[in-house]
Amino acid sequence: MKKSIPAEALELKRKLYNRCLEMVNQRIEMIAHAMENARQAANEEEKSSAGDKYETTRSMMHLDMERYSGQMAEAVKVKQELAQIEVGKLYQAVQPGSLVRTSQGNYFLAVSAGKIQLDQADYFAVSAASPIGSKLKGLKAGEAFLFNNKQLKIKEVL
């Protein structure tokens, strides 16, 4: 069931979402930059090397490019997951897009982006697949759960 979301809660969720998006975009940009540097280094190495050293260097650069490609694919996947999240809704039960206030902290169920500070408060952006995200998923305000041998109570789900 959907309720209307208070304006300040909506703004907070949008800020958290935008911070997550910013972090994902920065990661994609860093990986793209590393890939470009590796390409340039490979091109320069082709011009100046010969023999076994060339083959070894070329193999290492190929492995680097494969690693960067995997990282890029993962980052793009995370960005696509983030694009599916609707922050303009108020949820009864915790699901992606929910802001959850608990007795031990505030969680934004979106993507794993870590600790985010906004308006003198700390929020933890977590994915639904993370250990805490999977514990939170489906719970409602007033319910409690055990995480890391601590009892946490959900105060509010937005």
N, C-alpha and C positions, 0 to 999 in steps of 0.2 A: 504494500500500500504506500502510495506517495503522499507526502504532506508538503506544504510550501516551506521553503527553507528560509530562515531569517537572513536578512541581507548581510550581516556581519559574518555569519557562518559561511555563506556563499562566497564572499570575498576572500575569506581565509582559505577555503578549499581551492579557489582559483589561484591564489598566490602559491600554495603548496604544489599544485599541479604545474604551474609555470616554472617553479624552481626545479622540479623533477625534469621537465622538458629541457630546460636550460642545461642541466647536468648531462643529460643524454646527448644533446646536440654538441656539447663540448667534447664528450668522449668520441663521438663520430668524427669531429674535426681533428682531434689529436691522432686518431688512427689513420685518417686520410693523409695527414701531414707525414706521419711515419712511413706510410706506403710510398708516398712521393719521394721522400728522402732515400728509401731503399731502391726505388727505381733509378734515381739519379746516380746513386753509388754503383749500381750494377752496370749502368751505361759507361761510367768512367772506368770501371774495372775492366770491361771488355776492351777498351782502347789501350790500356797500359799493361795488361798481363798476358802471359802465354804459358802453355804447358800445364803441369799438375797443379800449380798454385792457382791458375785461372779456374780449373775445374772444381777445386775445393771451394774457392771463394764463390763461384757461381752456385754450387749446391747449397752453401750456407745462406746465400741471398734468396734462393728459391724457398728454402724453409722459412725464412723470415716473412716472405710474401704470403706463404700459406698461413702462417700464424696470424698475420695482420688481416688476411681475408676472413679467417674464422672469427676474429674479434669484431670485424666490421659487420659480419652477418648477425652476430649476437646483438650488437648495439642497435642495428636496424630493427631486429625482432623486438627488442625492448621498446623502441620508439613506436612501433606498430601496436604493441600491447597498451602503451600509454594513450595512444590515439583512440582506443576503444572505451576509455574511461569517461563516464559522465559525472562531472562534478556539480552540475546544477540540480541534483536531486537530493532529497533527504531520505535516508534509508532507515527502515525499521531494524533490519538485521545487517550485520557487517558483510560487505561485499566490496569488490574493487570500486574505488571512488568514495568509499566511506572515510570519514574522519572519526576516529574512536578515541574518546577520553577514558582512560582507565585510572585506577588507584595508583599505578606505577608509571604513568607516562601517557603521552599522546601519540597516536599512530595514524598515519595516512596510508590506506591500503591502495597502492598504485604499482610502483616499481621500486626495486631496492636501490635507494639513493642515499640511505644513511640519515644522519642527524641534520635537521634543517632548523635554523633559528629564525623565528618571525615574531615580531611584536613582543619581545622579551620572554618568549616561551619556546620550549624545545618540542619538536615534532620528529618522529622517526618515520621516514618514507620506507615502507616495506612492500614486498610483493606478496600476493596471495599464496604463492608457493613456498615462501620462507617459513621457517619454523614458527615464528610468532604469528605470521599471516594465516597459516593453516589452523592455528589454535583459535584465532579471532573469528575466522570466516563462519558466518551463519549465526553468531551469537547476537544477543539483544541487550539493550540497556538493563542493568540490574543483575545480569548473569555474571557468574564468576568462573574462572578457569585457572588451572595450574600451569605455570611456565617457569622453567629453571628452578624448580622446587619452591616457587613463590606463588601465593594465592593472589590473583589479580581480579579486581571487580570492574566491570564495565559501567562507567558512570553515564556515558552519553554516546549515541551513535548519530552522526550527522551525514 
